[in-house]
Amino acid sequence: MIIVLGGDKGGTGKSHLAANMAVCLIKQGKKVALMGSDLNRSIKDWLIRRNELNLTPIAFKEAYGDLRKEIIKQAPLTDILIVDTAGNDNSELRTAIPVANILITPIDPFSQMEADTLPKLTKIVREGQKINPKLIPYVLFYRCLPNTFKEQNDLRLSLESHEFWINPLKNTISHLRIFVKAINEGKGVHEMNSKISGTGKAKAQIELFINEIGL
């Protein structure tokens, strides 16, 4: 299974999401590998912190440019390969789409700047689906702030208004401090002390999201 995290804007939480997905899936007994193709090295730096703390190792491959050959090479070695791409229109994203099973783009539904990137991203995805019609793309409402139900509902209705748009997932991920704390410690929320505020909620949201996309 090849999962690509992509979007046309940086800072939307793709690397944080990739890290938490990987840890959760490993806790479920699955073999997971990460591929980093973002020059800001977020995933690589997170993995360095993990290694320093002797946490469960996660297979990692750094690759840039045309990712197709590297993805095809790495995918058979693991149950799930999570590809973290940079937040812009880049060759890594465009070449990963033709070989991916699922694409996830995290969006803060309260941010108009993030929502404004969806038309361009959708066009890129639809072009990629001409080569890879089996690709299933999703929008994930991510880092959702409290009391933003109206904004979430408005964006959801907009995306569901026409088949051209990428469908939003039913499950959402909240803006919780525990997500940041976990990443700062080289961990995923599933490795945090359950007594820390927000841990249970964060773990449940990641699990519901993963279940919804069929992992």
C-alpha positions in Angstrom: 0.0 0.0 0.0 1.4 3.4 -1.1 0.1 6.5 0.7 1.2 9.9 -0.5 0.8 13.0 1.6 0.8 16.1 -0.6 -0.6 19.6 -1.1 0.1 22.9 -2.7 1.1 24.7 0.5 3.7 24.1 3.2 3.0 24.0 6.9 -0.3 22.2 6.7 0.9 19.3 8.9 1.8 16.6 6.3 5.0 15.5 8.1 3.3 15.5 11.5 0.5 13.4 10.0 3.0 11.0 8.4 4.8 10.5 11.6 1.7 9.8 13.6 0.3 7.4 11.0 3.5 5.5 11.0 3.7 5.1 14.7 0.0 4.1 15.0 0.3 1.5 12.2 3.4 0.0 13.8 1.6 -0.3 17.1 -1.1 -2.2 15.2 1.5 -4.7 14.0 2.0 -3.5 10.5 5.3 -3.0 8.8 5.7 0.6 7.8 8.3 2.7 6.0 8.6 6.4 5.4 9.9 8.2 2.3 10.9 11.8 2.7 11.1 14.1 -0.4 10.9 17.5 1.3 14.1 19.6 1.6 13.1 20.9 5.0 13.9 17.4 6.4 11.1 17.4 8.9 10.6 13.6 8.9 14.4 13.0 8.8 15.0 15.2 11.8 12.1 13.6 13.7 13.6 10.1 13.0 17.0 11.3 14.3 15.3 12.3 17.6 13.7 8.8 17.7 17.1 7.1 17.2 18.7 9.2 20.0 16.0 8.0 22.4 16.2 4.4 21.2 12.5 4.4 20.2 11.2 1.8 17.8 13.1 2.2 14.5 11.2 3.1 11.4 12.6 2.4 7.9 13.3 5.6 6.0 14.4 6.5 2.5 15.2 10.0 1.3 14.5 10.6 -2.4 14.0 13.5 -4.8 13.0 14.2 -8.3 11.2 11.4 -10.1 10.0 9.2 -7.3 8.4 6.4 -9.4 11.3 4.0 -9.5 12.2 4.5 -5.9 8.6 4.0 -4.7 8.2 0.9 -6.8 11.5 -0.4 -5.4 10.7 0.3 -1.8 6.9 -0.6 -1.7 7.4 -4.4 -1.8 9.7 -4.3 1.2 6.9 -3.1 3.6 3.2 -3.3 4.2 2.6 0.4 4.0 4.9 3.0 2.4 4.1 6.6 3.5 5.5 9.2 1.1 5.9 12.7 2.5 6.2 15.4 -0.2 6.8 19.1 0.0 4.0 21.6 0.2 4.0 22.9 -3.4 3.6 21.8 -7.0 6.7 19.7 -7.4 8.1 16.8 -9.4 8.1 14.5 -6.4 4.3 14.9 -5.9 3.5 14.6 -9.6 5.6 11.5 -10.0 4.4 9.8 -6.8 0.7 10.1 -7.8 0.9 7.7 -10.8 2.1 4.8 -8.5 0.1 5.6 -5.3 -2.9 3.9 -3.9 -4.1 6.8 -1.8 -3.4 10.5 -1.6 -4.1 12.5 1.5 -4.0 16.3 1.6 -4.5 17.8 5.1 -6.3 21.2 5.2 -7.2 23.5 8.0 -10.8 24.3 7.1 -10.6 27.6 9.0 -7.8 28.8 6.8 -8.9 30.3 3.5 -5.3 30.3 2.3 -5.1 26.6 2.6 -8.6 26.1 1.0 -7.5 28.2 -1.9 -4.8 25.7 -2.8 -7.4 22.9 -3.5 -8.4 23.9 -7.1 -4.8 23.6 -8.3 -4.1 20.4 -6.3 -7.3 18.9 -7.6 -6.3 19.6 -11.1 -2.9 17.9 -10.5 -4.6 14.9 -9.0 -7.2 14.5 -11.8 -4.3 14.7 -14.3 -2.5 11.9 -12.4 -5.6 9.8 -12.3 -5.6 9.6 -16.1 -2.4 7.5 -15.7 -3.4 5.9 -12.4 -7.3 5.6 -12.3 -7.1 3.5 -9.2 -5.7 6.3 -7.1 -8.1 7.4 -4.3 -7.6 11.0 -3.1 -9.0 12.5 0.1 -9.0 15.8 1.8 -8.5 15.5 5.6 -9.7 18.4 7.8 -6.6 18.7 10.0 -5.6 20.9 13.0 -9.3 21.8 13.4 -9.8 24.5 15.9 -12.7 24.5 18.4 -15.9 26.2 17.4 -15.1 26.0 13.7 -18.0 23.7 12.8 -19.5 26.2 10.4 -16.2 26.5 8.4 -15.8 22.8 8.3 -19.4 22.3 7.1 -19.1 25.0 4.5 -16.0 23.6 3.0 -17.4 20.0 3.2 -20.5 21.1 1.3 -18.4 22.9 -1.3 -16.2 19.9 -1.9 -19.2 17.6 -2.1 -21.1 19.9 -4.5 -19.4 18.5 -7.7 -17.6 15.3 -8.6 -14.5 17.2 -9.8 -13.5 18.0 -6.2 -11.6 15.7 -4.0 -13.9 14.2 -1.4 -13.4 15.2 2.3 -13.1 12.4 4.9 -15.8 12.1 7.5 -13.2 12.0 10.3 -11.2 15.0 11.3 -8.1 15.8 13.3 -8.2 18.5 16.0 -5.6 21.1 16.8 -4.2 19.5 20.0 -0.9 20.4 21.8 -0.2 16.8 22.4 0.5 16.3 18.6 3.3 19.0 18.8 4.7 17.7 22.1 4.9 14.2 20.6 6.8 15.3 17.5 9.1 17.4 19.6 10.0 14.3 21.5 10.6 12.1 18.4 7.4 10.2 19.1 3.8 9.7 17.8 0.9 10.3 20.1 0.5 6.5 20.5 3.9 6.6 22.3 2.9 9.3 24.8 1.8 8.8 28.4 -1.9 8.4 28.3 -2.3 10.6 31.4 -1.2 13.7 29.4 -4.1 15.9 28.5 -5.4 15.3 25.0 -3.6 12.0 24.4 -6.6 9.8 24.3 -8.5 12.1 22.0 -5.5 12.4 19.6 -5.0 8.7 19.5 -8.6 8.0 18.8 -8.7 10.6 16.0 -5.6 9.1 14.2 -7.1 5.6 14.5 -10.5 6.6 13.1 -8.8 8.4 10.2 -6.6 5.4 9.5 -9.6 3.1 9.6 -11.6 5.3 7.3 -9.0 5.1 4.6 -8.9 1.3 4.9 -5.5 0.7 6.5 
